[in-house]
């Protein structure tokens, strides 16, 4: 089974799904900002931007669509790792169960494959923290705690774990952080989870690059196993 090919097919599907589904909301925001039909600004002296509610609804819709799409590579990576585990005949290790439970399946499979196959995800050149954050964001948006908002905030635990969260608005990073006496930046309040089109595509590109590296790494594992078998025969 060509594991990497199937992952690339899934990632390509997510790209086209977001591109097609986001187009009406992107266009609505553009029309409002340009003051074009049917959003020509009416006469007003209150200073409030016209069609703010319509613009905000479109913006929230884009983020919620991003939430749905970023959840898909999280599940895809889990199936990807599990498929390679079966193909490479890697057995579960109960001693590593705590890694899966405490740090998530990306770190768990990293530990399992390093121990069993000598493969280190950090050697891929892909931002390992970004792959982990994709999973954290998926968990966060699917287990929201507040009914009154369309966009959840990052949890305190995730902010503590992430040195520099990727899925947030840079304006919120600048406004909602301060430098502590220990030199570390702390959050005044938790920022909202942001999944823009650019952020989603960056994550999908990282998943694609990681899959290519993983395919090559597993090919080398197969070659080493073949050499060992030939030397003992």
C-alpha positions as CSV (number, residue, x, y, z in Angstrom):
1,X,0.0,0.0,0.0
2,X,1.4,3.4,-1.0
3,X,0.7,5.1,2.3
4,X,2.0,8.5,1.4
5,X,0.0,8.6,-1.9
6,X,-3.3,8.1,0.0
7,X,-2.4,10.8,2.5
8,X,-1.6,13.3,-0.3
9,X,-5.0,12.5,-1.8
10,X,-6.7,13.3,1.4
11,X,-4.8,16.6,1.8
12,X,-5.6,17.6,-1.7
13,X,-9.3,17.0,-1.0
14,X,-9.1,19.2,2.1
15,X,-7.5,22.0,0.0
16,X,-10.2,21.9,-2.7
17,X,-12.9,21.7,0.0
18,X,-11.8,24.8,1.7
19,X,-11.1,26.7,-1.5
20,X,-14.6,25.9,-2.9
21,X,-16.5,26.4,0.4
22,X,-14.7,29.6,1.4
23,X,-15.2,31.5,-1.8
24,X,-18.7,32.9,-1.1
25,X,-17.6,34.3,2.3
26,X,-14.3,35.7,0.9
27,X,-16.3,37.4,-1.8
28,X,-18.9,38.8,0.7
29,X,-16.1,40.4,2.8
30,X,-14.5,41.8,-0.3
31,X,-17.8,43.4,-1.5
32,X,-18.5,44.9,2.0
33,X,-15.0,46.3,2.2
34,X,-15.2,47.7,-1.3
35,X,-18.7,49.1,-0.8
36,X,-20.0,47.2,-3.9
37,X,-23.5,46.0,-4.6
38,X,-25.4,44.8,-2.7
39,X,-23.4,46.4,0.1
40,X,-23.3,50.0,-0.9
41,X,-22.8,52.1,2.3
42,X,-25.9,53.9,3.3
43,X,-25.8,57.5,4.5
44,X,-24.9,57.5,8.2
45,X,-23.5,59.9,10.8
46,X,-22.9,57.4,13.6
47,X,-19.4,56.5,12.5
48,X,-20.1,52.8,12.7
49,X,-18.9,50.8,9.7
50,X,-21.8,49.6,7.6
51,X,-22.7,46.0,7.3
52,X,-20.5,45.1,10.3
53,X,-22.8,42.2,11.3
54,X,-22.7,40.7,7.8
55,X,-18.9,41.1,7.6
56,X,-18.5,39.5,11.0
57,X,-20.7,36.6,10.1
58,X,-18.6,35.9,7.0
59,X,-15.4,36.2,8.9
60,X,-16.7,33.8,11.6
61,X,-17.9,31.4,8.9
62,X,-14.4,31.3,7.4
63,X,-12.9,30.4,10.7
64,X,-15.5,27.7,11.5
65,X,-14.9,26.3,8.0
66,X,-11.2,26.3,8.9
67,X,-11.9,24.5,12.1
68,X,-13.7,21.7,10.2
69,X,-10.9,21.5,7.7
70,X,-8.0,21.5,10.2
71,X,-9.7,18.6,12.0
72,X,-9.4,16.5,8.9
73,X,-5.5,16.4,8.7
74,X,-5.4,15.6,12.4
75,X,-7.5,12.4,11.8
76,X,-5.6,11.8,8.6
77,X,-2.2,11.8,10.4
78,X,-3.5,9.4,13.0
79,X,-4.6,6.9,10.3
80,X,-1.3,7.5,8.5
81,X,0.8,6.6,11.5
82,X,-1.4,3.6,12.4
83,X,-1.1,2.3,8.8
84,X,2.7,2.6,8.8
85,X,2.7,0.9,12.2
86,X,0.8,-2.1,10.8
87,X,2.9,-2.3,7.6
88,X,6.1,-2.2,9.5
89,X,4.9,-4.7,12.0
90,X,5.6,-2.4,15.0
91,X,4.2,-3.7,18.3
92,X,2.6,-1.6,20.9
93,X,4.8,-0.7,23.8
94,X,3.0,-0.3,27.2
95,X,5.9,1.7,28.5
96,X,5.1,4.4,25.9
97,X,1.3,4.6,26.7
98,X,1.9,7.5,29.0
99,X,3.5,9.5,26.2
100,X,0.4,9.0,24.0
101,X,-1.9,9.9,26.9
102,X,0.1,13.0,28.1
103,X,1.5,14.5,24.9
104,X,-0.9,13.1,22.2
105,X,-0.5,10.7,19.4
106,X,2.0,12.6,17.3
107,X,4.6,12.5,20.2
108,X,3.5,9.0,21.0
109,X,4.1,7.7,17.5
110,X,7.4,9.6,17.4
111,X,8.6,7.8,20.5
112,X,7.3,4.4,19.3
113,X,8.9,4.7,15.8
114,X,12.2,6.0,17.2
115,X,12.4,3.1,19.7
116,X,11.2,0.4,17.2
117,X,12.6,1.7,13.8
118,X,15.2,4.4,14.6
119,X,13.0,7.1,13.0
120,X,12.9,10.5,14.6
121,X,10.2,12.9,13.4
122,X,12.4,15.8,14.3
123,X,14.8,14.8,11.5
124,X,12.1,15.5,8.9
125,X,12.8,19.2,8.8
126,X,9.1,19.8,9.3
127,X,7.9,21.9,12.3
128,X,7.1,19.1,14.7
129,X,5.3,21.6,17.0
130,X,3.0,22.6,14.2
131,X,1.9,19.0,13.6
132,X,1.2,18.6,17.4
133,X,-0.7,21.9,17.4
134,X,-3.0,20.7,14.5
135,X,-4.1,18.0,16.9
136,X,-4.5,20.3,19.9
137,X,-6.6,22.7,17.8
138,X,-8.8,19.9,16.5
139,X,-9.5,18.8,20.1
140,X,-10.2,22.4,21.2
141,X,-12.7,23.2,18.5
142,X,-14.5,19.9,18.9
143,X,-14.8,20.3,22.7
144,X,-15.9,23.9,23.2
145,X,-17.0,25.2,26.6
146,X,-19.0,28.3,25.8
147,X,-22.3,28.4,24.0
148,X,-22.3,32.1,23.2
149,X,-19.4,32.3,20.8
150,X,-18.7,30.8,17.4
151,X,-14.9,30.9,17.9
152,X,-13.4,29.2,21.0
153,X,-10.3,30.4,22.8
154,X,-7.1,28.5,23.4
155,X,-7.1,26.6,26.7
156,X,-4.7,27.6,29.4
157,X,-3.1,24.2,29.2
158,X,-2.4,24.5,25.5
159,X,-1.0,28.0,25.9
160,X,1.4,26.7,28.6
161,X,2.5,23.9,26.3
162,X,2.9,25.9,23.1
163,X,5.9,28.2,23.1
164,X,4.5,30.3,20.2
165,X,1.0,29.2,19.1
166,X,0.5,29.2,15.3
167,X,-3.3,29.2,15.1
168,X,-4.0,32.7,16.4
169,X,-4.3,36.2,15.1
170,X,-1.1,38.1,15.3
171,X,-2.9,41.3,16.5
172,X,-4.2,39.3,19.5
173,X,-0.7,38.0,20.2
174,X,0.5,41.6,20.3
175,X,-2.3,43.0,22.4
176,X,-3.0,40.1,24.8
177,X,0.6,39.3,25.9
178,X,3.0,41.0,28.3
179,X,6.6,40.4,29.3
180,X,7.1,39.0,32.8
181,X,9.9,39.6,35.2
182,X,11.4,36.3,34.3
183,X,11.6,37.4,30.7
184,X,8.8,35.1,29.6
185,X,5.7,36.4,27.8
186,X,2.4,35.7,29.5
187,X,-1.1,35.9,28.3
188,X,-3.5,38.5,29.8
189,X,-6.5,36.5,28.5
190,X,-6.6,33.5,26.2
191,X,-6.6,34.4,22.5
192,X,-9.2,32.9,20.1
193,X,-8.4,30.0,17.9
194,X,-7.7,31.3,14.4
195,X,-7.7,29.1,11.3
196,X,-7.4,31.3,8.3
197,X,-6.9,30.0,4.7
198,X,-3.2,30.8,4.9
199,X,-2.8,29.1,8.2
200,X,-4.7,26.0,7.0
201,X,-2.6,25.8,3.8
202,X,0.6,26.1,5.8
203,X,-0.4,23.2,8.0
204,X,-1.5,21.1,5.0
205,X,1.9,21.8,3.3
206,X,3.7,20.7,6.4
207,X,1.7,17.4,6.5
208,X,2.5,16.8,2.9
209,X,6.2,17.4,3.4
210,X,6.3,15.2,6.5
211,X,4.6,12.4,4.6
212,X,7.2,12.5,1.8
213,X,10.0,12.3,4.4
214,X,8.2,9.5,6.2
215,X,8.0,7.5,3.0
216,X,11.7,7.8,2.4
217,X,12.5,7.0,6.0
218,X,10.3,3.8,5.9
219,X,12.0,2.8,2.6
220,X,15.4,2.9,4.4
221,X,13.9,0.8,7.2
222,X,12.8,-1.8,4.7
223,X,16.3,-1.8,3.1
224,X,18.0,-2.3,6.4
225,X,15.7,-5.1,7.3
226,X,16.4,-6.7,3.9
227,X,20.2,-6.4,4.4
228,X,19.9,-8.1,7.8
229,X,17.9,-10.9,6.4
230,X,20.4,-11.5,3.6
231,X,23.3,-11.4,6.0
232,X,21.7,-14.1,8.3
233,X,20.6,-16.4,5.5
